Amino acid sequence: MELELKWKADAATQRAAAEWARPLCTGQASYEMDARYYDTADGLLAAQRAGLRLRLENGRGVCCLKCGGGVSGAQHLREEYECAAASVAEGLALLPAQGAPEGLCRALLSAGVQEVCRVRFTRQALTLRDAEMTAELALDCGTLSRGGREMPLCEIELEHKAGGSAAFLALGERLAGAFSLVPEPLTKLARAAAL
């Protein structure tokens, strides 16, 4: 299960959060992300509160299937499976080897999928470590789009990578408290699909 925290933000808050996190930062990277989300014509994934995306990360294709889980305030918990892939069809063929539900992948391949929405953004990613956990602080800024409609995207994500989840959640509480962050209960997919 993937555990992450999401908050609404603006550019100034993102810069301040990055500075706040510097004492724990052990590495950073920048990514240009172009994510296209897919579903069947009858909304098979939407009905299951699941999502399928093919995302270019600095030009490298990554297919991802997210299933199940739930949201509580800023906290998002979901199953996530991903693999390198140049197309959605290739990704769906490879994802079961990563633990994704084989029946769902087969059903999606059989039914065929179509693009539902798109999210383009720049991610500044900082790796944060302390004695108890490792996390990634992601500062995302870009655009959500669907059917010719667009809206801006600006958010802060904290993703658990390793170690104790209690230490991770405590870090998230400190970060949220330091900047009075407002939880973002909706995923990028949900916000883009609602346009």
GUBAMAR-90634 format. One record per residue (C-alpha): x, y, z; residue number from 1. Coordinates in nm, 3 decimals. Layout:
// GUBAMAR-90634
east:X north:Y up:Z seq:NUM $
...
This chain:
// GUBAMAR-90634
east:0.000 north:0.000 up:0.000 seq:1 $
east:0.123 north:0.348 up:-0.084 seq:2 $
east:0.086 north:0.607 up:0.192 seq:3 $
east:0.102 north:0.975 up:0.105 seq:4 $
east:-0.016 north:1.309 up:0.234 seq:5 $
east:-0.144 north:1.582 up:0.000 seq:6 $
east:-0.206 north:1.951 up:0.064 seq:7 $
east:-0.318 north:2.249 up:-0.139 seq:8 $
east:-0.038 north:2.503 up:-0.189 seq:9 $
east:0.088 north:2.801 up:-0.380 seq:10 $
east:0.438 north:2.865 up:-0.511 seq:11 $
east:0.544 north:3.067 up:-0.206 seq:12 $
east:0.431 north:2.792 up:0.032 seq:13 $
east:0.613 north:2.532 up:-0.176 seq:14 $
east:0.938 north:2.732 up:-0.153 seq:15 $
east:0.896 north:2.775 up:0.223 seq:16 $
east:0.823 north:2.403 up:0.271 seq:17 $
east:1.136 north:2.311 up:0.074 seq:18 $
east:1.346 north:2.538 up:0.294 seq:19 $
east:1.182 north:2.397 up:0.609 seq:20 $
east:1.272 north:2.043 up:0.495 seq:21 $
east:1.640 north:2.118 up:0.417 seq:22 $
east:1.779 north:1.973 up:0.744 seq:23 $
east:1.637 north:1.630 up:0.647 seq:24 $
east:1.715 north:1.652 up:0.274 seq:25 $
east:1.960 north:1.393 up:0.142 seq:26 $
east:1.893 north:1.443 up:-0.229 seq:27 $
east:1.675 north:1.622 up:-0.480 seq:28 $
east:1.566 north:1.596 up:-0.840 seq:29 $
east:1.342 north:1.775 up:-1.088 seq:30 $
east:1.097 north:1.601 up:-1.321 seq:31 $
east:0.885 north:1.715 up:-1.614 seq:32 $
east:0.569 north:1.504 up:-1.588 seq:33 $
east:0.310 north:1.446 up:-1.861 seq:34 $
east:0.046 north:1.206 up:-1.730 seq:35 $
east:-0.245 north:1.075 up:-1.936 seq:36 $
east:-0.521 north:0.890 up:-1.749 seq:37 $
east:-0.731 north:0.617 up:-1.910 seq:38 $
east:-1.053 north:0.425 up:-1.854 seq:39 $
east:-1.288 north:0.203 up:-2.051 seq:40 $
east:-1.582 north:0.359 up:-2.237 seq:41 $
east:-1.818 north:0.236 up:-1.963 seq:42 $
east:-1.600 north:0.368 up:-1.677 seq:43 $
east:-1.481 north:0.036 up:-1.533 seq:44 $
east:-1.196 north:0.198 up:-1.338 seq:45 $
east:-1.398 north:0.495 up:-1.215 seq:46 $
east:-1.662 north:0.255 up:-1.079 seq:47 $
east:-1.389 north:0.079 up:-0.877 seq:48 $
east:-1.227 north:0.405 up:-0.762 seq:49 $
east:-0.915 north:0.298 up:-0.949 seq:50 $
east:-0.690 north:0.481 up:-1.192 seq:51 $
east:-0.466 north:0.392 up:-1.485 seq:52 $
east:-0.207 north:0.633 up:-1.618 seq:53 $
east:0.081 north:0.646 up:-1.858 seq:54 $
east:0.322 north:0.916 up:-1.748 seq:55 $
east:0.631 north:1.049 up:-1.914 seq:56 $
east:0.885 north:1.134 up:-1.643 seq:57 $
east:1.157 north:1.340 up:-1.811 seq:58 $
east:1.065 north:1.151 up:-2.128 seq:59 $
east:1.067 north:0.801 up:-1.972 seq:60 $
east:0.735 north:0.614 up:-1.993 seq:61 $
east:0.590 north:0.469 up:-1.671 seq:62 $
east:0.254 north:0.290 up:-1.657 seq:63 $
east:0.076 north:0.289 up:-1.320 seq:64 $
east:-0.239 north:0.126 up:-1.187 seq:65 $
east:-0.382 north:0.248 up:-0.854 seq:66 $
east:-0.657 north:0.050 up:-0.678 seq:67 $
east:-0.862 north:0.056 up:-0.361 seq:68 $
east:-0.759 north:0.234 up:-0.046 seq:69 $
east:-0.913 north:0.549 up:0.087 seq:70 $
east:-0.870 north:0.909 up:0.190 seq:71 $
east:-0.882 north:1.069 up:0.533 seq:72 $
east:-0.805 north:1.440 up:0.536 seq:73 $
east:-0.463 north:1.479 up:0.374 seq:74 $
east:-0.389 north:1.105 up:0.402 seq:75 $
east:-0.420 north:0.889 up:0.088 seq:76 $
east:-0.369 north:0.512 up:0.110 seq:77 $
east:-0.385 north:0.299 up:-0.206 seq:78 $
east:-0.240 north:-0.005 up:-0.375 seq:79 $
east:-0.004 north:0.112 up:-0.651 seq:80 $
east:0.165 north:-0.093 up:-0.922 seq:81 $
east:0.396 north:0.048 up:-1.186 seq:82 $
east:0.640 north:-0.053 up:-1.458 seq:83 $
east:0.840 north:0.105 up:-1.737 seq:84 $
east:0.631 north:0.105 up:-2.056 seq:85 $
east:0.605 north:0.292 up:-2.385 seq:86 $
east:0.226 north:0.242 up:-2.414 seq:87 $
east:-0.075 north:0.161 up:-2.198 seq:88 $
east:-0.115 north:-0.178 up:-2.368 seq:89 $
east:0.247 north:-0.267 up:-2.291 seq:90 $
east:0.201 north:-0.151 up:-1.932 seq:91 $
east:-0.116 north:-0.355 up:-1.879 seq:92 $
east:0.065 north:-0.664 up:-2.010 seq:93 $
east:0.357 north:-0.609 up:-1.769 seq:94 $
east:0.178 north:-0.487 up:-1.455 seq:95 $
east:0.063 north:-0.831 up:-1.328 seq:96 $
east:0.431 north:-0.923 up:-1.282 seq:97 $
east:0.447 north:-0.626 up:-1.042 seq:98 $
east:0.155 north:-0.763 up:-0.838 seq:99 $
east:-0.133 north:-0.581 up:-1.012 seq:100 $
east:-0.465 north:-0.770 up:-1.033 seq:101 $
east:-0.425 north:-0.986 up:-1.343 seq:102 $
east:-0.799 north:-1.013 up:-1.408 seq:103 $
east:-0.840 north:-0.635 up:-1.407 seq:104 $
east:-0.545 north:-0.585 up:-1.641 seq:105 $
east:-0.685 north:-0.848 up:-1.879 seq:106 $
east:-1.032 north:-0.689 up:-1.868 seq:107 $
east:-0.885 north:-0.347 up:-1.950 seq:108 $
east:-0.682 north:-0.486 up:-2.240 seq:109 $
east:-0.985 north:-0.671 up:-2.373 seq:110 $
east:-1.227 north:-0.377 up:-2.343 seq:111 $
east:-0.979 north:-0.118 up:-2.464 seq:112 $
east:-0.914 north:0.210 up:-2.286 seq:113 $
east:-0.935 north:0.572 up:-2.391 seq:114 $
east:-0.779 north:0.888 up:-2.256 seq:115 $
east:-0.997 north:1.055 up:-1.992 seq:116 $
east:-0.782 north:1.350 up:-1.887 seq:117 $
east:-0.426 north:1.480 up:-1.871 seq:118 $
east:-0.202 north:1.633 up:-1.606 seq:119 $
east:0.120 north:1.816 up:-1.697 seq:120 $
east:0.343 north:1.946 up:-1.422 seq:121 $
east:0.692 north:2.002 up:-1.293 seq:122 $
east:0.788 north:1.813 up:-0.978 seq:123 $
east:1.064 north:1.919 up:-0.744 seq:124 $
east:1.135 north:1.607 up:-0.538 seq:125 $
east:1.334 north:1.612 up:-0.214 seq:126 $
east:1.438 north:1.290 up:-0.042 seq:127 $
east:1.397 north:1.330 up:0.335 seq:128 $
east:1.557 north:1.096 up:0.589 seq:129 $
east:1.582 north:1.071 up:0.964 seq:130 $
east:1.671 north:0.778 up:1.191 seq:131 $
east:1.323 north:0.627 up:1.158 seq:132 $
east:1.196 north:0.681 up:0.804 seq:133 $
east:1.253 north:0.795 up:0.446 seq:134 $
east:1.003 north:1.011 up:0.258 seq:135 $
east:0.979 north:1.214 up:-0.061 seq:136 $
east:0.859 north:1.572 up:-0.047 seq:137 $
east:0.708 north:1.650 up:-0.389 seq:138 $
east:0.629 north:2.005 up:-0.494 seq:139 $
east:0.401 north:1.985 up:-0.799 seq:140 $
east:0.304 north:2.279 up:-1.019 seq:141 $
east:0.129 north:2.259 up:-1.356 seq:142 $
east:-0.205 north:2.209 up:-1.529 seq:143 $
east:-0.499 north:1.967 up:-1.510 seq:144 $
east:-0.694 north:1.931 up:-1.836 seq:145 $
east:-0.992 north:1.751 up:-1.983 seq:146 $
east:-1.187 north:1.807 up:-2.304 seq:147 $
east:-1.032 north:2.148 up:-2.373 seq:148 $
east:-1.087 north:2.271 up:-2.016 seq:149 $
east:-0.793 north:2.345 up:-1.788 seq:150 $
east:-0.720 north:2.446 up:-1.432 seq:151 $
east:-0.394 north:2.514 up:-1.251 seq:152 $
east:-0.231 north:2.256 up:-1.025 seq:153 $
east:-0.020 north:2.350 up:-0.724 seq:154 $
east:0.021 north:2.109 up:-0.434 seq:155 $
east:0.257 north:1.955 up:-0.183 seq:156 $
east:0.282 north:1.578 up:-0.143 seq:157 $
east:0.472 north:1.381 up:0.118 seq:158 $
east:0.515 north:1.016 up:0.019 seq:159 $
east:0.626 north:0.741 up:0.258 seq:160 $
east:0.920 north:0.548 up:0.111 seq:161 $
east:1.063 north:0.339 up:0.395 seq:162 $
east:1.072 north:0.298 up:0.772 seq:163 $
east:0.810 north:0.365 up:1.035 seq:164 $
east:0.475 north:0.504 up:0.925 seq:165 $
east:0.426 north:0.672 up:1.266 seq:166 $
east:0.744 north:0.875 up:1.216 seq:167 $
east:0.631 north:0.961 up:0.863 seq:168 $
east:0.289 north:1.079 up:0.982 seq:169 $
east:0.452 north:1.282 up:1.261 seq:170 $
east:0.671 north:1.456 up:1.001 seq:171 $
east:0.359 north:1.530 up:0.797 seq:172 $
east:0.188 north:1.681 up:1.102 seq:173 $
east:0.488 north:1.905 up:1.169 seq:174 $
east:0.499 north:2.018 up:0.806 seq:175 $
east:0.125 north:2.086 up:0.791 seq:176 $
east:0.137 north:2.274 up:1.123 seq:177 $
east:0.434 north:2.487 up:1.021 seq:178 $
east:0.244 north:2.631 up:0.723 seq:179 $
east:-0.124 north:2.578 up:0.819 seq:180 $
east:-0.158 north:2.350 up:0.517 seq:181 $
east:-0.507 north:2.263 up:0.395 seq:182 $
east:-0.557 north:1.893 up:0.306 seq:183 $
east:-0.618 north:1.802 up:-0.060 seq:184 $
east:-0.860 north:1.508 up:-0.044 seq:185 $
east:-0.888 north:1.467 up:-0.422 seq:186 $
east:-0.631 north:1.298 up:-0.643 seq:187 $
east:-0.500 north:1.467 up:-0.957 seq:188 $
east:-0.711 north:1.223 up:-1.158 seq:189 $
east:-1.031 north:1.310 up:-0.968 seq:190 $
east:-0.976 north:1.684 up:-1.010 seq:191 $
east:-0.893 north:1.658 up:-1.380 seq:192 $
east:-1.179 north:1.416 up:-1.453 seq:193 $
east:-1.426 north:1.659 up:-1.289 seq:194 $
east:-1.342 north:1.942 up:-1.531 seq:195 $
